[in-house]
Amino acid sequence: MKFPYKIIDLTHTLSSNIPTWNGSCGFEHKITVDYDDCTTDVKFRVQKLAMHAGIGTHMDAPAHCIKDGATIDKLSIQDFLSPLVVIDVSAKMHERYSVSIEDINIEIPPRSFVMIRTGWEKFWHEPAKYHNNHIFPSISAEVAEFLLTKDIVGIGIDTLSPDRPEDGYPVHRIILGAGKYIIENAANLLEMPVEGAWVLVLPIKVAGGTEAPVRLVGFVYTSDS
């Protein structure tokens, strides 16, 4: 039987050149043992990763800014596969755009994950522009409060954060304070419909983790067969 969904990778590739919150990537991917150095009959390449937890396409757990909030390993895996609703504001996008209630013109079913497509990801390969001194499209506090009334599992965005630091991080406080999670630096949202798709979020399961890189995957329905 044919799998009735097209699979879309919504994850940016990790490398030492990607944009990051503090402007310094901190990502290291080193070979510690290479094939020619391996003394066993079967030759191995062994690698070591070093990075900040909140890097690339990643998840913020409630504990990221809520004392005693749930950490990555304590979140329910049942909330990691959800119907996806995409709010597309890319036609209005500018660096200080804040998503408003007026931008939400679609029904949001309970237990959905809501993704904001601003179009800012077009600057991903220009780290300085993507970072832009922390000036990028964001989400208003009013929208965050409204989405909680829809019993969402979480929100995501294709920027470094749903909050600009100058605004005081209200979306983090509201969404994480309600026990939900946030996805930042989503990729390829242009390939997702505004409704009818699903999203799968797979974070590295870190004990006590407040953030973790994720593999974010979209499923777009194609047929019944």
N, C-alpha and C positions, 0 to 999 in steps of 0.2 A: 504494500500500500504506500502510495506517495505521501510524504509528510506535507500537510496542507498549508504550510507557512514558509515564507521567505525569511531567511535569517539575516539580520542586519547587525553588523558590529558597530556599536555606539561608543567604542573605547578608543582613546588616543594611545598611540604606541609610546612606551616609556623610553627615554634616552636622556643623555646628558645635556641636550640642547632645548628641551621643552620649557615653556613658560612655567613659572612657579610663583607662589605668593610673595616670597621675600626677594625675588629677582635672582636668587642663587640656587641653581637646581639641586645641588647636593646629591645627584644620582650617580652612583658608581656601579659599574658592571664589570667585574674583574675575573679573569681566568686565573684560578689558583693552581690547577693541574691541567696540563695540556696533553694531547694524545702522545706526543713524542717523549713526554716525561713519565708517562704511566708505565709502571713495571709489571702490570698484570698482562696475561695473554690477550684479554679483551681490553682495548685501549679506550680510556674515558677522557672527556673534557669536563672539568669541575669548575663551577663558577660561583662567585660570591656577589650578593647584592647589598648595597648600602644606600639608603634613601630616607627622606622624610616620609612619615605615614600619609600626610595629606598631599600627595603628589599625583599629577596626571588626573585621569578620570578616577575619582575616589568618593568614598562615603564618609560623611560625618555622622557619628552616632550621637545620641543625646548627651552622653558624658563629655563630648567635646567642649560644651560650655555650660552644662548643667551639673552641678555637684551632686553626686550619688545617682546620676542618670545612667541609663543602660549603656553598656559598652558594646563594641562590635560583636563579641562572642555571646552576648546575652540577648541580642535581637532575635525575634522569631523568624525562622527561615520561611514560615508561611507567608510572610510579608514581602518576600524577595521576588515572587512571581506574581505580577499584577496586571490588570487591564491598564493600558497606557492612554492618557489624554495629553495631546500636545497643544499648548497655547502658543501660536505663532505670531510674534510681534515684529518679525524681521523687516517688514515694510516700513515700520515706524522707527526702526532702530537708530539711535545715536548714543554717544558715550555716556550721557546722563539720563537715558531713558529709564523710567521706572514703570514696571507693569502695573496697570491699574485694574480696578473692578470692571471698567468698561471694556477691557481687552478679553474678558472671559465671556464668550458668546456661544458656549457649547455646554451640554449637560455633562456633569461629572458624576459617574456612578460611584457608589460606596466602595471603599477598598481599592480605589484606583491610585496609580502613581501619576503625578502631574509634572510634565516636563515643559519648561519654557524655552522656546527657540527664539533667540534674539538675532541670530546670524553672526554674532561676534566671533564664532569659531573660525571665520574666514581669516582671522589674524593669527591663528595658532602657530603658523610657521614664521611669524614675526614676533618673537617673544616680548620685545620692548613695547610694541604696539598693543599686543594682547594684554600685557600687564598695565600699561598706560598710567603708571603712578596710582594704581587702584581706582581708576575712574573707568567704569564699564557699565553696561546695562544691568539693572538689578530689579528686584521685586519689592513692591510697597508692603508696608506692614498690614495695610487693609486687605490686600490680596491674601497674605499668609493667614490672617484671621478668618477670612471667608472660606478658604480651602479647608480649614479644620472643621468647619460646619458640614462639609461634605464627606467626612470620615475617610480622608485619604490616608495612604500608608506612608507617603513621603513626597518630596518635590525634588526636581533637578533643574539644571540650567547649563547652558553652553558658555559660561564665563567662569572666572576664578571663584565666584561666590554669588549667592543671591543677594548679598549685602555689599554696599560700598562702605568702607570703614568710616567715612565722614558722616554716615547716617546712624552709626552706633549699633549695628548688627541686630536690628529688630527681628528680622526673619529667622535668624539662628535662635534667638531667644524664644520666639513664638513656636516655631516648628519643633525644635529639639526639646523645648520645655513641655510639649505635648506628647513626648515619647516617640515622635516620628523620626525619620532620617532624611538626610539631604545628600544629593549627588551633585558634584561640581565637575566642570570641564567635560561635559558630554560631547560626543562627536557624531557627525553624520545624521543629525536630526532632520535634515532636508529629505531624507529617504523614508521618513516615518509619516503615516497619515495622521490627521488630527484626532481620529478616533478609530476604534475597531482593532487596534493592535495590542500586543502584550509586551511587557518588558521583564527581563530577568536580570537581577543584580546579584553578583557573586563576589563578595568581599573576601579578602584574606582573613581567616578566622583567628584573630589575635586576642589572646587573653588580656583583658583589661584595656584593649585598644579603644581610643577615642576617634581615630580615623583609620582608614585602610584603603589601599588601591583596590579597584574592582574591575572585573570584566563585565561590561554592560552590554546586553544583547537584546535586540528587538525582534519580535516575531510579527510579520505582516501576513495576514490571511490571504491565500491565493486561490484555493479550490477546495472542493469536498472530497477529492479523490487522493 
